[in-house]
Amino acid sequence: MRKISITAVGAALLLFSVQSLSAEETSSSTVSADLDKIVCKTMAPPTGTRLGGRRLCQTQREWDAMHENTKQDLMKNQMQGIQQSPPGG
């Protein structure tokens, strides 16, 4: 009886790991399709104008890259400010 239950648990774990692996493959293809989807965003109008903002369309992959570059630039500027600030202030 004990051998049967251990075998059943082993088979269930094997089946679960195969199902989760196939789910990961499906989700990765869905993610890559989502990254190539065109996303349009309305940009804020320039200060001092009464005209509306312009609309900018890019793929989600490009938006993500632009966001990451902005984040890295901000971090770099903050680190340079810390290194260049005089002692005591």
N, C-alpha and C positions, 0 to 999 in steps of 0.2 A: 504494500500500500504506500509506503513511504517513497519507494523508488518511482512510483507512478506520479505522485504529487511533485517530486523534484523534477522529473522529466517534463511534466506539464508546465511548471513554472519556467523552466529553461526554454521551452518552446514558445511560451508567451513572451518572454523577454526578447528572444530572437525575432519574433514576429513584430513586436513593438519597435525594435531598433530598425528593422527594414522599412516599416511604415514611416518612421520619423525621418529616415534618410531620404525616402522618396518625397516626403513633404518639404524637406529642405531644398531639394532640387527644383521642385515646382515653385517654391517661394523665391529662390534666387533668379529664376527666369522671369518671374513677375516683377521683381525689384528692378532688373535690368530694363524691362519694358517701361516701368514707371519712370526710370531715369531719363529715358529718351522721349518722354511725353513733353510737348510744348506747354509752357506755363507763361501766361501774360500777367504782368503786374503794372499797376498805375504808379508812376513815380510822383513824388511830391513836386509841386510847382516851385520854380525858383523864388527866392525871397524878393518881394517888391513888385511882383507881377499879379495881374488879375486873371491871367489866362490859366487854364487848368494844367495839370501835370501831363506829361507824355506817357504813352503806354509802351512798355518794353517787353518783348516776347523772346524767351530763350528756353532751351531744354532744362529739365530739372537738374541734370548733371552740371550744366553751366552755372545755374543759380547756386548749387552747392559749392562749386569750385570758387565762385566769386565770394561767397560767404566765408569759406575757409581762408582765402587770401586776405580778406579784410580782417579776420580774426588774428591771423599771423602778423599782419602789419601793425595792428593795435598792440599786440603783445611785444613786438620788437620796439615800438616807440616808447612803451611804458618802461621796458628794461633799459633803454638808452637814457631815459629821463632819470631813472634811479641811479645809474652809474655816473651821470654827469652833474647831479645836484651837489651843491657845496655842503660840507659838513655843518650840521646844526640847522639846516633849514632848507 
